[in-house]
């Protein structure tokens, strides 16, 4: 495809219409669920319905507008107002200012936003759109990892984590930050947020600062409560190679495959090295595994792959049954942990979204903004990796955002008619 052909095909794209169709077809109750959120505003002064507040924020994120004031400014066109009115199914004279949106975000119930995300994930699972990505045709693969969001030398709310740091001149200072533990559902080349747990200081843990391992216990409880019958395979980095994590997986009926390093459980690692040197159960070149090693009463399988070209070793502990037939695929499943860094946090931090931006200093609003990014990211991935025309043009993420924003803000679209759309993921 030459440049002229690409330019012409790009001009024919209907990304905004495709986005609205995805919402209406795959998540038909999404907009109504936003509108049904508990509204704690003084109703005498309410100008915008809850669905308008949340759809404006969602579209701002989808268009890659990385500040609240920028969103207010760039979406302030008559075309944008009309398009948003069509999406919400009502008449609008203006869209809410960013201060109005943040005011709502400070008062909304975080657990209600989490329920909206659960609705989306549940619809995808029940709709069988993601079933073919199950591991061994049985387990939904969930990767767990933590990431820092906003960080500042000034304390912006009482829930900030506090860490001592040293600047380039050797002067010590305190850094205040927000940190979240995230669970992502692996769907081919996509990762969908299925659970989030903030690591934060609260009255309950005021004597000792919260940490990622404590947050994992809370996150696991949430996931088990929300998806009690879902067959799950948990992945994580070496931090999660521990008895408490293994016990949680066992109690919940989950399988696990976790990155393993010599320093995490030294005795087990040493035993693996000793046993595999004498009786490697693998017959495949560069692959090693030993099954049934004892670790505090638990039977653990340890698997290893050596990439001789890059001189890199990949070692995992797992309770999945291991054979010569599945060892290669199992290692690949373990290596998929990088997806949460690349397809998840990297894109959300450095490309489409800006999760490191402090959209609000209020802790509740920080959580709501973060969850809205997760919802937007689900929709963006379905758009980018499911629409045939977008994939054929090999558009960069920035280009998709630019086309979407242009269509939203400069042309009044017919968004009331929704033909069926067939998403085709690689």
ABEGO torsion letter per residue (X at the ends): XBAAAAAAAAAABBAAAAAAAAAAAABAAAAAAAAABBBABBAAABABBAAAAAAAAAAAAAAGBABAAAAAAAABBAAAAAAAAAAAGBBBABBBBAAAAAAAAAABBAAAAAAAAAAAAAAAAAAGAAAAABBGGABBBBBBBBBBBBBBABBABAABBBBBBBBAAGBBBBBBBBBBBBBBBBBEABBBBABBBBBBBBAAAAABBBBAAAAAAAAAAAAAAABAABBBBBBBBAAABBAAAAAAAAAAGBBBBBBBBAAABAAAAAAAAAAAAABBABABBGBBBBBGBBBGGBBBBBBBBBBAAAGBBBBBBBABBBBAAAAAAAAAAAAAAAAAAAABAAAAAABABBAABBABABAAAAAAAAAAAAAAAAAAAAAAAABAAAAAAGBBAAAAAAAAAAAAAABBBBAABBBBBBBBBX
